[in-house]
Amino acid sequence: MIHKHLNLKSLLTSLLIILSFNSYGQADIDAGKNLFKQYCGACHAKNMVSAATGPALAGAQERWGDDVALYAWIRNSQALIAEGHPRAVELWNEYKPTIMTAYPDLTDDEIGSLLLYIDGVADGSYPPRPAGAAAVGMEDVKKETPQWLYWMLLLVLFGLALFLTRIINNLSKLTAMKEGEEYEDKTVWQTLTSKGIIGFAIFALVVLAGYTTVNNAVNLGRQQGYAPEQPIKFSHETHAGLHKIDCNYCHDGARRSKHSVIPAANTCMNCHRAITVGSTYGTAELTKIFASIGYDPNTNTYIENYDDMPLNDIEPIYTKWITDQYISANEIAALNAEGEREVKKQWEHIVESLTNDQKEKIQGPIEWVRIHNLPDHVYFNHAQHVTVGQVECQTCHGKVEEMEVAQQMSPLSMGWCINCHRQTEVKFNSNDYYASYDKYHQELNSGQRDKVTVADIGGLECQKCHY
């Protein structure tokens, strides 16, 4: 129940839902698919069983155990939280401060369709598989199709083209003989190198090249689930989750500029001058930071003229540090053979992580592997979203505070951005950035409108993102 004391309106609503939706009423699973794309796909995993920005949706009805409350939650989650519904409060405590967008205009039929689609995707019954494909999904069939089959098909088509070419030549010859004209047989090579065939081949190549270029451009930077190995094993789960470090502390550009910026090693040193040994990897990863910036943890000082030091002079500084920590951790008076191997292994890994073909010295910035990369023709401003729009980082990047290895959670597609602009409510209250929208403020105060979305203030204009 939504509340212990349901008023008459709530009771009537409950009865209507129960009477209409014991079997999803007029729910339409295909309509549910479209509704999911429009309202839910930006925050919830499409496989329904994984958590993303929002919780996994599979089994929602069983977990709630109350369709009346579930329908109310989908329409306006914050209202249900304010009423103190236990399941609503539980979800809020787990996912706050991310606020689920309210959808008060969703009908019972539409919510039923959504739930039907969610269950269908979760149990594998939707989309329906064709006859004979019960054991293997269509995606599996596509993945298992051998490459040789495509080459075989290409060879067959080429043979068919040669066969048709010979038929055309023979028909042309018969026509010429019938009309008393001379006809010179063309060889297969002459036919394949004729203007018509060459023109068609050029046309096909242009179409293929255009398709490939456009397709690659559309998918540029879109690599959902991409989680590359970084030069340093940095755990967002430890820093943002366990120690509650604010995202904007390290990525301070997000609140004041277009780019969120990758934090410099100086930012790391604000904490790691005091925390010199990691809780998980000991000296193996933190020493990489020290070596990149020229900090000597043995003396707690920065090394003078570090940029010009040769590798042979740098090695003793950091191997001594690793050795001392190893001996201290193992409570032995001298370094044994196992310790020597560990020190050598860590130093080699430091050099490997901080150098590459373009960067021969370990000194200098840490070259992190970029995960999110929008195309050049797309304009995205972090400050506009973080400071002005007050959008939580997790809305786009997922629950980073639970990621041991950072990954790309969102699809970053144009449709994903547009749907977010259509659905996201602008936070007008106590936000001076929106003070100039007098008309909307008046309509909100008079009750003429209950919300203003990003789309209302120009969020769907092409020039906003493609200037």
N, C-alpha and C positions, 0 to 999 in steps of 0.2 A: 504493500500500500504506500501511496505517496506520503500520506500523513495520517496520524491517528484519527484526526477529526476531519474527514472529507466533507466538504460542503455539497450542496445539492447539485451544483454544476459539475463538480468533479465526479460525483456518483453517477450522474447521467452519462458523462463521457466514458466512464469505466464500463458501464453496461453496454454502450454502443460498441466499444472496442471488443469486448468479450463475445458479444453476439455476432459480430461481423467477422472476427478474425481467428476463430478457433482453427480454421484450415486456411488461413491467409486470405479469406474472402475473395475479392476480385483481384488478388495479386497477380502480377504478370512478371515472370522472371526476366524476360527481355527488357521490359521497362525498368526493372530493378538494375540491370546492367548499366543502362544509360544514366540512371539516377546516381549510381555509385561513382561513375566517371565524373559526373557534374558536381557532386557534393562531398564525396568521401575519399576519392582517389588521391587527393593531394596529401593526406595525412595518414591514411591507413594502407597497410600492405595489401597488394592485389591478390596474394595467395590466401588471404584471410586468416592464416595461422601464425603469421609472424608479427611481432610488434614493430611499429615504426614511430612516427611522431605521436600517433595515437595507438591504443591497445589493439591486439589481435581481435578480429570481429567474430571469428568462428565460435559457435557455442554461446553467443551473447544471451540468447533467450534462456538457456539452462542456468547460466550464472546469475542472471537477474531473478528468474523464477516468478516474474510478475510483468506481464505484457503491458499493463496499464502504466507502470512506472517506466518501463523501457521506452514506450512511445513518448512519454513526457520528457524523458532524458534526451531523446533524439531531437525533439522540437526545441528544447531550451534547457540545457544541462545546468547552467548557473542557477536557474530558478529552483531546480530540484535540489541542488546543493544547499541553497539558502533555506530550504524547508527541512533540511536535516536528514534526508533519506540516506540510510546507512550505506547502500551500494554506491550511490552518487558521491557521498563524502569519501568513501574508500578510493574510488577512481580519481577524484580530485587530489587527494593526498599523494597518490602515486604519480600523477602526470602534471601537477601544477608546476610552474605558472602557465602552462599552455592551456588556453581556453578554447573549448570546442565551439565552433560557430553555431549560432542559433538558427533553426530553420522552422519558424512558427507556421509557415504556409504549407508544409508538407501534409498531405492528406493521409488518412488511415490506409487507403489503397496503396499509396506510394511507399509508405513505411513497410507495409506488408511485402511489397514487391522487392524492396531492398533486402529484407531479411531472407526472403526466398532465394534471391540471387546469392547472398552470402553463404547460405547453407549449401546451395548447389555447387559453388566453387570449392568450398571447404571439403565436401565429401566426394568430389570428382564427378558428380552427375551432370554438371554444366560446365562447358557446353556439351551437348549430347554427342557421343561418338558414333560414327557411322557403323553400319553392320559389319561385323568381322573385326572391328577394332576395339573390342571390349577389353582385351588384355593389354594392349599397347596404345597409349594416347597418341594423338596426331603429332604432337610435338616430338614424342619419342621416335615416331616413324621418320620424321624429317631429319632428326639428328643421326639416325642410323642408316640413312640412304648413302650407299657407298659412292665415292667419287667416280669410280670406273663406269658406273651406270650413266653418268652425264656424258662422259667421253664416248661411250658406246652410242648413245642417242645422237650425239653430234656427228659421229661417223656414218650412222644410218642416214641422217638428213643429207650429208654430203653426197653419199652414194645415190640417194633419190634425186638430188639435183643433177648429177651427171646423167642419170637415166632419162630424166625429163629433157635434158639438153639434147640427147641423141634422138629422142622422139621428135622434138621440134625440128631438128636438122633434116630428118627423113621426110617429115611432112612438107617442109619447104622444098626439098628436092623433088618430091612427087608433083607438087604444084607447078614447079618450073618446067618439068618434063611435059606435063599436060599442056602447058601453054607454049611449048616449043622453044623454051628459053634454055640457055646454058646455065648450069648450076655447079659451082665448085664446092665440093664437100669441105666442111670446116672440121678441123681437128678439135679434140676436147680442149687443148690449150688455147687455140684461137677463140673458142667460145668463151672460156673463162676469162680471157684478157680483152674481151670486147668492151666497147664504151659503156654499154648498158649494164653489164655485170660489174665493171669497175665503179661506175657511178652508184649502183645500188650498195656495193661494199663500203664505199666512202660514206654514203648516207647512214648505213647501219652503224659504222664506227662512230660517227658524230653523235647519233642518238645514244649509243651505249656510253660514250664518254660523258655526254651531258647528264645522263641518268646517274652515272657513278659519281660525278662531281657534286651534283645536287644532293644525292643521298648521303654522301660523306659530309657535306656541309651541314645538313640537317642534324646528323648524329655527332657533330663535332663537340667534344666535351661531355657528351651524354653517355656515361658509363656507370650506370647504377650498380652499386655493389663493389665498385672498384676500391680496393684497399691495398695499395702498394707497400712494399717493405721500405721503411725509411732508414736513413743513415744512422739515426739514433732511435732506439726503441722507446719512444715517448708514449706514455699511457695517459690518454684523456680520462680514463676511468679513475686513475689515481689522483690526478691533479684537479679536474673539474668535479669528479664524483666524490671521492673520499675526502679530499681537502677543501672542497667547495670554492675553488678559485674561480672568480668571475671570468667569463669568456673575454670580456672587454679589457681585463687587466693585461693579458698577453696579446690579444689581437686588438690593440687600442685604436687602430685606424678605423675599425668598424663604426665607431660612434662619431667620427669627425671627418671621414673622407670616403671617396668612392671605394677604395680597397680596404679590406680588413687587415692587411699586412701580416707577414710572417714575423713573429717576434725575433729580435736580434738576440744574440747570446748574452748581451748585457742584461736583458730582461730576465733571462734564466738565472743569472748570477745574483740578482736581488735576493733570491732564496738560497741558491746553492753555494754561496760563500759560507753559509752556516750548515747546510745539509750537503755534505761532501761525499757521502756513501749512500747509494740507493737501497731502498728496502727490498727490492726484487733482484736487481742485477749487481749490487755492490758497487765496485769501481768500474765495471765493464762499460757502462754507458755514460755515466757522469764525467768520466775522465775525457771523453770525446769533446765535451763542452769546454773543459779546461784547456785542452790542447788546441782547440780552434781559436780561442781568444787570448791565449798566452797567460793563463792564470796558474801560478805555482801553488798547489794545495799544501805542499810541504812547509812553506814559509808564510802562506796566506798573503801573498803579494803578486802583483802583475810583473811579468818579466820584461825588462827594458830591451828595446831593439829586437823584440821577438820576431817581427816580420822578416828580419834578415838572417835569423839563425838557421844553420843547416840542420838537417834531420838528425845527424849523429850527435849533435849537442842537445837536441830536444829530448831524444829518447831516454837518457839517464834520469832526467827530471821526473818523467811520468812513470817509468818502470820502478823507480825508487818508491814513489807514492803507492803504486799497486802492491809492491813487495811488502812495505810496512803494514799495509792494511791486511794483507793475506796472513802475515805472521801474527798480527794482533788478533785476527779472527780465529786462528787455529791454536793460539796460545803455545807457540813453539819458539825456541830461541833463535833458530836459523831456518833459512829457506831450504826445503827438501826438494827432491827431484820433481815431485808432483807440483809443488809451488812454482818452480822454475818454468815448467811447461805452461802453467796457467798464466804467469806474467807475460811470457813470450806470446801466447795466444791472444791475450788482451791487447798487447801493443800492436801486433800485426793487424788486428781487427780495427783498431783506431786509425791506423794508416790507410787501410782499405776503405773505411767509411768516409774519411775526410778528403780523399784524393780521387781523381779520375783522369781521363785522357785530357780534359781541358784544364784541370786544376792539379798541378803537380805538387803543391805544398800543402801540408795539413793546416797551416795558418790561413785564416780568412773565414768568411761566412760559411755556415753549414748549408749544404745544398740539398734542401728538402725536396721530396718528390711531390709535385703539384697534383691535387686530387680534383679540385673544381676549376674548370677552365671554360668560360663562356666564349663563343666566337667573337671576333673583333666587331662584327656588325651589331652586336647586342650591347646596349648600355645598361649597366646595373650599378646603382649607388648604394653602398652599405649604410652610409649615414642617413640617407633618406628613409630607409626601412627601419634601422635600429633606433635612431634618435627621434626622427619625426614621426614615423609610423608606430614606434614602440613595439616592433615585431620581435618575438623571442627568437634567439638563434636556432633553437630546436625546431622551429617551424619549417625551416629549409634544410637544416643539417641533421635532423633526427636527434635522438637522445645521445649526444656526444659524451655526456658524463658517464655513460655506460659502455663506451667503446675502449677496449684495450688497444685496438688498432683503428685509426680513423678511416672512414670510408664514405663514399658518396651515397647518400640515402635517397635523395629525391631525383626524379627523372630529368629535371632542368629543361623540360621541353617548353615550347611556346604556349601550348595548350595548358600546361600545368600552371604557368605564370598567370595566364588570362583567367583561369578558373579561380585562382586565389584572389585576384583583383575583383572578380564578380562577387565573391563570397565574403571577403574580409571586411569587417565593420571598422570604419575609421574611428579612432578614439578622440572624439572632439572635446570631452570634458577636461578642463584644466590643461589644455594643450594650446599654447600661444601660436603654434605654427598654423593652426586652422582658424584663427580669429577672424580672418578676412572673409570667411564664408558666411556672411550675414544671413543670406536667404535660408541656408540649411539650419543655422542656429535658430532662426525664428520658427521654422517648420517643426523642429524638434521640440522647442519650448511650447508650441501651441498644440502639440500632439498630432499634427498633420502628417508627420512621418516618425517612425520609431527608430530608424537607423540610417546611416549614410555609408555606403560602400566605397571602396577605392574606385570602382567603375564610375560612380556618380561624380567624382571629382577629376575625371579625365584619365582614369587608369587603363582605359581600353584604346586610347589614342595611339596610333602607330608611332608618332614622333616621340613619344615618351621613352621608348626603348630603342627605336631605330631612327636616330637623328641624322 
